[in-house]
Amino acid sequence: MLHALQKAGIDLAELASRANLAIDDLKKPLTDEQADRFFTVAYERVGDPAAGLVLGKQMRPELFGVVGFSAMTSPNFGAALARIVRYNTLMSGCDLQIAQDAREAEVRMHYSGPQRPYSRCRIDIQMGSLLSFGRIFTEQPIKPVRVTLRGERPPYHARYAEVFSCPALFEQAHDAIVFRRADLDLPLVSANPKVTALFDDAAERDLVACRAPCNMTEAVRDALRETLRGELPTIEQVASMLCVSERTLQRRLAREGAQFTALLDEVRLEMARHHLAAGRASLTEIAYLLGFVDPNSFFRSFKRWTGQTPDMYRHGLAKPPFRAPHNSHAPGNTWAAPI
């Protein structure tokens, strides 16, 4: 979606700022609340309620990582749709289902949560991207049987027929795009069974991890405690330890309201307090163990986290323990008293 907005000439930095986000935040999975703010300002900025019909045609499957590549290398359009439906939760909040009979295949889509001004736009994007995918990778002018939408008929209803080359029905039971059953047998020009197996394996691992009931925030903390021994562990290393992709790890942390860098700082502070209280390691040794480039960097970080120097903490001259604001993930909010 970001690619499509940028291609349409929209300044992403401006949108991020209006949504109280940094431009770098858009490179990471957003929390539901952050995503809602961004979608709201983006929808307002575009100023066209039918913008989803345009944006959907511009979606690039290769931007969807293993999910996109798994679909692109499928043998035919039907197999690609099945993979997109199965793995869509890894890249979108949209729940997809396929209902088919001997003549038709209906791809239904549903976003959880309350209706928002941009809700119809998101559905339009999802429908358009599926049709665009089929036309690009079969190299055939696929024409759906119909598209159905749950809401009332909008003022721009005629544009649906122009974009999808089929009738558009409103006030229906499902938001869906319906293909001819024969279209599902169309071969993809990008089919590659050997490569598909690799992408399927990666997507399945991510799907299992995404559905796992464990708390990813705590799992990351545990992994950091295990690996923080002189060098800073990267998010790639931690993701590998937890058997998920980097994108899945970021996405699950975002859902839990956490960020990898903040968790890293929390664990560094936890371990710094432990080493300082034990009194066996020098400040230089502690700085090295926690992955700081030099003792001064450690001193500055510790004081920023706690409001006191490591030496003050060690010698019992510390101020009351630092407490972060409620719901903050800033370092120090986990501990109520020194270790």
C-alpha positions as CSV (number, residue, x, y, z in Angstrom):
1,M,0.0,0.0,0.0
2,L,2.9,2.4,0.8
3,H,4.3,1.7,-2.6
4,A,1.0,2.4,-4.3
5,L,0.6,5.7,-2.3
6,Q,4.1,6.8,-3.2
7,K,3.6,5.9,-6.8
8,A,0.5,8.1,-6.7
9,G,2.7,11.1,-5.7
10,I,1.7,11.1,-2.0
11,D,4.4,12.3,0.5
12,L,4.7,9.4,3.0
13,A,6.7,11.5,5.4
14,E,3.9,14.0,5.5
15,L,1.3,11.3,6.2
16,A,3.5,9.8,8.9
17,S,3.9,13.1,10.6
18,R,0.1,13.8,10.5
19,A,-0.4,10.4,12.1
20,N,2.1,11.2,14.8
21,L,4.5,8.6,13.4
22,A,8.1,8.8,12.2
23,I,8.8,7.8,8.6
24,D,10.9,4.9,9.8
25,D,7.8,3.6,11.7
26,L,6.2,2.8,8.4
27,K,9.0,0.3,7.7
28,K,7.8,-1.8,10.6
29,P,4.6,-3.5,11.5
30,L,2.2,-1.0,13.2
31,T,0.0,-1.6,16.2
32,D,-3.8,-1.6,15.5
33,E,-4.0,2.0,16.9
34,Q,-1.1,3.2,14.8
35,A,-2.4,1.6,11.7
36,D,-5.8,3.2,12.3
37,R,-4.2,6.7,12.6
38,F,-2.2,6.2,9.4
39,F,-5.1,4.8,7.4
40,T,-7.3,7.7,8.5
41,V,-4.9,10.4,7.4
42,A,-4.0,8.6,4.2
43,Y,-7.6,8.2,3.3
44,E,-8.2,11.9,4.0
45,R,-5.1,12.9,2.1
46,V,-6.1,11.0,-1.0
47,G,-9.5,12.6,-1.0
48,D,-11.1,10.1,-3.3
49,P,-13.5,7.5,-1.7
50,A,-12.9,5.3,-4.8
51,A,-9.1,5.4,-4.4
52,G,-9.0,1.7,-3.4
53,L,-10.0,0.8,-6.9
54,V,-6.9,2.4,-8.2
55,L,-4.5,1.4,-5.5
56,G,-5.6,-2.3,-5.7
57,K,-4.4,-2.5,-9.4
58,Q,-1.0,-1.2,-8.3
59,M,-0.2,-3.8,-5.6
60,R,3.1,-5.7,-6.2
61,P,3.0,-9.3,-5.0
62,E,6.8,-9.5,-4.6
63,L,6.5,-6.9,-1.8
64,F,4.6,-9.5,0.3
65,G,7.7,-11.6,1.1
66,V,7.3,-15.4,1.3
67,V,3.5,-15.1,0.8
68,G,3.8,-13.2,-2.5
69,F,6.5,-15.5,-3.8
70,S,4.7,-18.6,-2.8
71,A,1.6,-17.4,-4.7
72,M,3.7,-16.2,-7.7
73,T,5.4,-19.6,-8.2
74,S,2.2,-21.7,-7.9
75,P,1.2,-23.9,-10.8
76,N,-2.1,-22.1,-11.6
77,F,-4.4,-19.3,-10.4
78,G,-6.4,-21.5,-8.2
79,A,-3.4,-22.8,-6.3
80,A,-2.1,-19.2,-6.0
81,L,-5.5,-18.1,-4.5
82,A,-5.4,-21.0,-2.1
83,R,-2.0,-19.9,-0.8
84,I,-3.0,-16.2,-0.5
85,V,-6.1,-17.2,1.5
86,R,-4.1,-19.5,3.8
87,Y,-1.2,-17.1,4.4
88,N,-3.0,-13.7,4.2
89,T,-2.9,-13.2,8.0
90,L,0.9,-13.0,7.7
91,M,0.6,-9.8,5.7
92,S,-2.8,-8.3,6.3
93,G,-5.6,-8.0,8.9
94,C,-8.1,-9.3,6.2
95,D,-9.6,-12.7,6.7
96,L,-10.0,-14.5,3.3
97,Q,-12.2,-17.5,2.5
98,I,-13.0,-19.4,-0.7
99,A,-16.4,-20.8,-1.4
100,Q,-16.6,-22.7,-4.7
101,D,-18.8,-25.0,-6.7
102,A,-18.5,-26.5,-10.2
103,R,-19.0,-23.1,-11.9
104,E,-17.7,-20.4,-9.6
105,A,-15.1,-19.6,-6.9
106,E,-16.1,-16.8,-4.5
107,V,-13.3,-15.2,-2.5
108,R,-14.8,-13.6,0.5
109,M,-13.0,-11.0,2.6
110,H,-13.6,-9.6,6.0
111,Y,-11.7,-7.1,8.3
112,S,-12.3,-7.5,12.0
113,G,-13.0,-4.5,14.1
114,P,-15.4,-1.5,13.9
115,Q,-16.3,0.1,10.6
116,R,-14.0,3.1,9.7
117,P,-14.1,5.7,7.0
118,Y,-11.5,3.8,5.0
119,S,-13.1,0.3,5.5
120,R,-14.6,0.1,2.0
121,C,-11.3,1.4,0.5
122,R,-9.4,-1.5,2.1
123,I,-11.9,-4.0,0.7
124,D,-11.5,-2.4,-2.8
125,I,-7.8,-2.7,-2.5
126,Q,-7.9,-6.4,-1.5
127,M,-10.3,-7.2,-4.4
128,G,-8.3,-5.3,-7.0
129,S,-5.0,-6.8,-5.9
130,L,-6.4,-10.3,-6.4
131,L,-7.7,-9.6,-9.9
132,S,-4.5,-7.8,-10.8
133,F,-2.5,-10.7,-9.6
134,G,-4.5,-13.1,-11.7
135,R,-4.2,-11.0,-14.9
136,I,-0.5,-10.4,-14.5
137,F,0.7,-13.9,-13.8
138,T,-1.7,-15.8,-16.1
139,E,-1.3,-13.2,-18.8
140,Q,-5.0,-13.5,-19.5
141,P,-7.7,-10.8,-19.4
142,I,-9.6,-12.5,-16.5
143,K,-13.1,-11.1,-16.0
144,P,-14.8,-11.9,-12.7
145,V,-18.4,-13.0,-12.7
146,R,-19.3,-10.3,-10.3
147,V,-18.1,-8.4,-7.2
148,T,-20.4,-8.1,-4.1
149,L,-20.2,-5.6,-1.3
150,R,-22.1,-5.5,2.0
151,G,-22.6,-1.7,2.2
152,E,-24.9,0.7,0.4
153,R,-24.2,1.6,-3.2
154,P,-21.8,4.6,-3.2
155,P,-21.9,7.6,-5.5
156,Y,-19.0,6.1,-7.5
157,H,-20.6,2.7,-8.0
158,A,-20.2,2.9,-11.8
159,R,-16.4,2.7,-11.4
160,Y,-16.6,-0.9,-10.1
161,A,-17.8,-2.1,-13.5
162,E,-15.0,-0.2,-15.2
163,V,-12.2,-1.6,-12.9
164,F,-13.5,-5.2,-12.6
165,S,-15.2,-5.6,-16.0
166,C,-18.2,-7.2,-14.3
167,P,-21.4,-6.3,-12.5
168,A,-21.1,-4.9,-8.9
169,L,-23.8,-5.8,-6.5
170,F,-24.3,-3.9,-3.2
171,E,-26.0,-4.6,0.1
172,Q,-25.0,-8.2,-0.2
173,A,-24.2,-10.8,2.5
174,H,-20.4,-10.8,1.8
175,D,-17.6,-8.6,0.4
176,A,-16.4,-10.9,-2.3
177,I,-15.0,-11.2,-5.8
178,V,-16.3,-14.2,-7.8
179,F,-14.2,-15.9,-10.5
180,R,-15.2,-18.5,-13.0
181,R,-14.2,-21.9,-11.9
182,A,-12.3,-22.4,-15.2
183,D,-10.2,-19.3,-14.4
184,L,-8.6,-21.2,-11.5
185,D,-7.1,-23.7,-13.9
186,L,-5.2,-21.0,-15.8
187,P,-1.4,-21.7,-15.5
188,L,0.9,-19.0,-14.1
189,V,3.8,-17.9,-16.3
190,S,5.9,-17.7,-13.1
191,A,5.2,-21.2,-11.9
192,N,8.2,-23.0,-10.3
193,P,7.3,-26.1,-8.2
194,K,10.8,-26.5,-6.8
195,V,11.0,-22.9,-5.5
196,T,7.3,-23.0,-4.3
197,A,8.1,-25.8,-1.9
198,L,10.8,-23.6,-0.2
199,F,8.4,-20.6,0.1
200,D,5.6,-22.8,1.4
201,D,7.9,-24.2,4.1
202,A,8.9,-20.7,5.2
203,A,5.3,-19.5,5.2
204,E,4.1,-22.5,7.2
205,R,6.7,-21.8,9.8
206,D,5.6,-18.2,10.1
207,L,2.0,-19.2,10.2
208,V,2.6,-21.7,13.1
209,A,4.6,-19.0,14.9
210,C,1.9,-16.4,14.3
211,R,-0.8,-18.7,15.7
212,A,1.2,-19.7,18.7
213,P,-0.3,-18.7,22.0
214,C,3.0,-17.8,23.6
215,N,3.8,-14.2,24.5
216,M,6.4,-13.1,21.9
217,T,7.6,-10.2,24.1
218,E,8.7,-12.6,26.8
219,A,10.2,-15.0,24.3
220,V,12.3,-12.2,22.9
221,R,13.4,-11.1,26.3
222,D,14.5,-14.7,27.1
223,A,16.4,-14.9,23.8
224,L,18.2,-11.6,24.5
225,R,19.2,-12.7,28.0
226,E,20.6,-15.9,26.5
227,T,22.6,-14.2,23.7
228,L,23.7,-10.9,25.2
229,R,27.3,-11.8,25.9
230,G,29.6,-9.1,24.6
231,E,27.9,-8.5,21.2
232,L,24.5,-7.0,20.6
233,P,22.2,-9.7,19.2
234,T,20.3,-8.5,16.0
235,I,16.7,-9.0,15.4
236,E,17.6,-11.4,12.6
237,Q,19.5,-13.6,15.1
238,V,16.6,-13.5,17.6
239,A,14.1,-14.3,14.9
240,S,16.2,-17.3,13.9
241,M,16.3,-18.5,17.5
242,L,12.5,-18.3,17.7
243,C,12.1,-20.1,14.3
244,V,10.2,-17.2,12.7
245,S,11.0,-14.6,10.1
246,E,12.1,-11.1,11.0
247,R,8.9,-9.7,9.6
248,T,6.7,-12.1,11.6
249,L,8.7,-11.3,14.8
250,Q,8.2,-7.5,14.2
251,R,4.5,-8.0,13.5
252,R,3.8,-10.1,16.6
253,L,5.7,-7.7,18.8
254,A,3.7,-4.8,17.4
255,R,0.5,-6.6,18.2
256,E,1.7,-6.9,21.8
257,G,2.6,-3.2,21.8
258,A,6.4,-3.8,22.0
259,Q,9.5,-3.0,19.9
260,F,12.7,-5.0,19.6
261,T,15.0,-2.0,20.3
262,A,13.0,-1.2,23.5
263,L,13.2,-4.8,24.7
264,L,16.9,-4.9,24.0
265,D,17.3,-1.8,26.2
266,E,15.2,-3.3,28.9
267,V,17.3,-6.5,29.0
268,R,20.5,-4.5,29.0
269,L,19.3,-2.5,32.0
270,E,18.2,-5.6,33.8
271,M,21.6,-7.3,33.3
272,A,23.5,-4.0,34.1
273,R,21.7,-3.9,37.5
274,H,22.4,-7.5,38.1
275,H,26.2,-7.1,37.4
276,L,26.4,-3.8,39.4
277,A,24.6,-5.4,42.4
278,A,26.9,-8.5,42.3
279,G,29.9,-6.3,42.5
280,R,32.3,-8.7,40.8
281,A,32.8,-7.1,37.4
282,S,34.3,-3.6,36.7
283,L,32.3,-1.0,34.9
284,T,34.4,-1.5,31.8
285,E,33.7,-5.2,31.9
286,I,30.0,-4.7,32.3
287,A,30.0,-2.2,29.4
288,Y,31.7,-4.9,27.2
289,L,29.3,-7.7,28.4
290,L,26.3,-5.5,27.4
291,G,27.6,-4.8,24.0
292,F,28.5,-1.1,24.4
293,V,31.4,0.2,22.2
294,D,33.0,1.9,25.2
295,P,32.3,2.6,29.0
296,N,31.2,6.1,28.2
297,S,28.4,4.8,26.0
298,F,27.3,2.5,28.9
299,F,27.4,5.4,31.4
300,R,25.3,7.7,29.2
301,S,22.7,5.0,28.5
302,F,22.4,3.9,32.1
303,K,21.9,7.5,33.3
304,R,19.3,8.1,30.5
305,W,17.5,5.0,31.6
306,T,17.6,5.5,35.4
307,G,18.6,9.1,36.1
308,Q,21.8,8.0,37.9
309,T,25.3,6.8,37.0
310,P,26.4,3.2,37.3
311,D,28.8,4.1,40.0
312,M,26.1,5.8,42.1
313,Y,23.9,2.8,41.7
314,R,26.6,0.4,42.8
315,H,27.5,2.4,45.9
316,G,24.0,2.8,47.0
317,L,23.7,6.5,46.3
318,A,20.9,6.1,43.8
319,K,17.7,8.0,43.7
320,P,14.4,6.1,43.9
321,P,14.2,3.5,41.1
322,F,13.1,4.9,37.7
323,R,9.5,4.2,36.7
324,A,8.3,4.7,33.2
325,P,4.9,6.2,32.5
326,H,1.9,3.8,32.4
327,N,1.9,1.6,29.3
328,S,5.4,2.8,28.3
329,H,7.9,0.4,26.9
330,A,10.8,2.6,27.8
331,P,13.7,0.8,29.6
332,G,13.1,0.5,33.3
333,N,9.4,0.1,33.4
334,T,9.7,-3.6,34.2
335,W,11.5,-3.3,37.6
336,A,10.1,-1.9,40.8
337,A,13.3,-2.1,42.8
338,P,17.0,-2.8,42.2
339,I,18.0,-6.4,41.8
